[in-house]
Amino acid sequence: MLTFNGVFAQQVRKENGVLKLIDKQGHYLLGYQYEEVYPPAGVDSAFRRSGFIHPLNTLSGRTLTRIQAPDHYHHFGLWNPWTRVQYKGKVYDLWNLGDKQGTVRFVKFNRIKDSGKTIGFSVKQAHMIFPELGKEQQLIDEDWEVNITPIDDKRYECTINSTLSVVGDDTVTLKEYRYGGLGFRATGQWTDKNSTLLTSSGKDRKDADGSLERWAIVSGMTDNANAGILFLSYPNNFNHPEPIRVWPPGTNGKGDVFFNFSPTKNKDWVLLPHKQYTLHYRLIVFDGALTASEAEKYWKEFAKSSP
């Protein structure tokens, strides 16, 4: 098995509906679910979905994501639907699948990169609406690109680029709403007692919701050791620095963790036909700890990079 920089195996493979990016110890760091995942037995099949990341693991194999929690069956690890999508005078919800107004689906792989320092993939995803019972229509075409690059024996970076284009000749508006876009549902191990959040403006979980941020560190005890993610927003993103959606302490009784860069949290985003709109994010996935000064350094490096 080949490795690069002594950290990763040069291995990307499809297995049981998941595209797996593998590390040299045999743990895979990231799984992209390209086949539909159905909810548990007895739960409405409307909560099925494809086109999301789970698991997202640290180098030591600690899983940071969670899908289909009983409190939110429509939560899928790292995923990216929009919540209020206006089209021809009507508004559709592609996030809350139980409302049966729309969804996001994997369509095809554009490319898979399984060699070199950076490995990853690009896929096409379709943002669908259900205008009436038994009918569906694609509103937005999305190219979703995900790449992983090693940093050291405790950290790696994961870049996520989402390029949106309207299908057809009519304007689509992503309406102002408190959440929408790239969301992260954290492992169920994280609670108020063992996890933390820190933003670029110095806010924590008590006061971060709605703040405008360049970055945020979300971390907690995972399998008896600390691990987490630094989320970075690119300066050219719509409405940067971006509003964030953060669940307050005490959520679901113990403090479940949810984080979302939500560029439409405080303003509409109008998508015109025949144009492309791209959001760039970088995640630093780490074992152990990551400081605010390190986070700022990572953001400055990201800000100077070419997406």
N, C-alpha and C positions, 0 to 999 in steps of 0.2 A: 504494500500500500504506500503510495507516494505521499510525501508531506512537503509543505513549504514553510520556511522560517521556523521549522520545528514545532509548528502549532497545529496546522490543519492537514487533514488528508485531502488529496485532490479527488473528491468523490461527491458527486451529485447523482441521486438515483430516485426513480419513481417506485413507490411501494404502497399498495393498498389505498390508492387515491391520494397519496401525499408525495410531493416532491421534497426529498430530504437532503439537507446539506450536512455532511458528516464531519466530525472531528477525528483526530488520529486515535483516540481512545475507543472509538466505536459509538460515542454519543453523537446524536445529531443536534446541531445548534439551532436549526430552524426548520420547521415543516410548513410547507405551503399546501393547503387543502384544496385540491382542484376537483375532487368529486364531492357531491352534496353530502353533508352530514345531517342526519335526521335527529330530532329530539328524542328523549327517552320515551319508552312505550307509555301510551295514555296521554301524551301531550300532542296538541294540534300539530299536524305535519307542516303547517304554514311556517313553523319555526326552523325549517331546514335551510341550509345555506352552503355555498361553496365560495372560494375566492377569499381566503383569510389565512393568517399566520397562526399556527399553534402546532406544536409547542414552540416557544422561544426559550432557549436554554442558555445558561452560562457555560463557560468553558469547563467547569467542574460538573456539568450535567444537571444543575438546578433549574427547574422549570418555573418561569416567571409569569406565564399566561394561564388563563382559565377560559373555558367555553361553556355556554349553556348552563350557567348557574341557575338554580331554581327560582331565584328572585328576578332574573332577567334571562330568559331562554334565548333572547336575540343577541346576547353578547358573545363575541367570537374572538377571543385572544387579542390580536391586532387586526383591525378591520376598518373599513372606510366608507360607510354609506352616508347619505345626506338625509336630513330629517324633515325639512319642509321644502319641497321641490315644486315650483310653480310652472305650469305649462298650460297655455291656452285658457287662462282664467281659473284653473283648478289647482289645488295644492295636494301633493302626494307625499306620503311618508315612506321612505325606503329603509329606514332604520328600525322602526318598531314593527317587526314582521307580523306580529299578531293582529295588526290592523288590516292586513291583507291588501295594502295599497301598492306595494312594490317590493323589489329586492335587488341585490347585486349578484351576478353570476360569473363564474369562470367561463370563458369561451374557448381560448386556445393558448398554447405557448407560442410566443413570438421567437424566443431564443433561450437557450440554456448555456451558461458559461461554466465549464467544469475543470478549467485549468488556469494556471497563472496565480498571481498573488491574490487576486480578487475572484471569487466565485459567486454565482447568482443566477438570476433568471429574469425574463420579462414576459408578462402575460397580457392578454386582452381580456377585459372584463366588461360586462354589459350592465348598465344601470337601467332597470326595467320598472315600468309602472303597470298597474292593473286598472285600466279605465272603467271596466265593468266586469261583472262576473263572467269568468270563462275567457276573457280577452286580456292580452298583454301587448305592450309596446315598448321598444327600447328608446330611451330619451338621450342617454349619454353613453358614448364610447370612451373607455378608459384603457390606457396603457399603464400597467403597474409594474415598475422595475424595482427589484430588490437585489442588493449586492452585499456580500460580507467580505471584510478585509481584516486580517489579524493586526493587533496592536502589540500585545505581549502575552505572557502566560496567564493573565487574569482578565484581560479585556479584549474585545473586538468591536469593530464598528459595523453597523448595518445601515445602509442607506436605502431609503424608500422614496421613489419618485412617482408621482401620480399625474398623468397628463390626460386632461379631460377635453372632449370635443362633443358638441351637440350633434345628434343624429337628425338630419332633416333641415328645414329652412325656418324654423320657428325658435324664438328666444326661449331659453330656460333660465329661470331665476332661482338660485339657492337662497331661500328666504332667511332672514334673521331668526335665529332660534338659539336656545341655551346650549345645545350640543349638536355636533355633526362633523363629519370628516374623520380623520385618523383617530381612532379610539383604542384604549388599552384597558382591558379588564385583567387585573392582577390575580396572581395565585390566591387561593382561598386561605393560605397560611398567614397572609398579612392581615394585621388588625391595628387598632389604635395603639395597642401596647407594644408592638414590635416592628412598626414601620414608620417611615418619615417621608416628607416631601419638602423640598426646598426649591424656590424659583430664582430666576436671575434678578428679580427685584427684591429678594430677601424675604418673601412670604412663605408661610407654611400652610398646612392643610386647613387651619382654622380660617384663614383670610385670603387664600390664593384664588378661589373661584371668581372668574371674571377679570382677573388681572391680566395685563398685557406683558407677554414674556418672550424672551429670546430662547430660554432654556429652562428645564426643570429636571431635578433629580428625584426619582421615586425609588425607594429601596426598603428592604425589610429582611427579617430572619426567614430563611428558606432552607429547610432541612438542616436546622441547627447552625447555620452560618449566614452572615449577611451577604446580600446580593441585590442588584438593581439595574436600573436603566437611566441613563442621562438622555433626555429628549432634546434635540436641537432643531430650531426652526430657521430656515434660510432667509436672508434679508429680502430677497425678491418675491417671497411668497405673498399672496394676497393678504392684505390687512396685517402685515408684520410691523412691530412685534405682535404676536397673535394672542387673542383672548384664549383663556384656557377654561375648561370645565373640570372641576375637581369635586369629588364627593366629600361632604363634610365629615368630621369625626362622628362616630356613633352610627354610621350607615349600616342598616340591616342588623342593628343591635350590638355589633362588635367592632365595626369600623372597616368594612370591606373597602377595597381600594379601586378607584376608577380614575383615569386621567385621559384628557382629550385636548389636543390642539384644535380649537374650534373657530376658524377664521370668520364664520358667519354668526358668531355669538352676539355681535353688536351691530351688524350691518348686512344688507343684502349683497349678494354676488351675482351679477348679471352675466350669463354666458351667451355670447352671440354666435349664430351659425357661422361655419367656415373659419373658425378661429380655434386655437389651442390654448389651454390654460394649465400651467404646471405648478404643483406644490412639491417642494423638496424638503425632506427630513433626514436627519442622521440620528441614529441611536448608538450610544456607547453602552454596551452590555458588559457588566462587570461582576466579578466576585470580590468580596471584601467591601471597601469603602471608596468613595470618590468625593473630593472636596469641592467647595464652591470655586476656589481659585483654579482648580483643574478644569472644572466645567466651563469657566469663562475662557480658558485657553483653548479648549476643544471648540467652543463656539467661534472664536476668532479665526481658527484654522478653517473651519467649515465655511465661514462667511467669505474667506478669501478664495475658496476653491471654485472650480468651474463645475457646475452641476451636470 
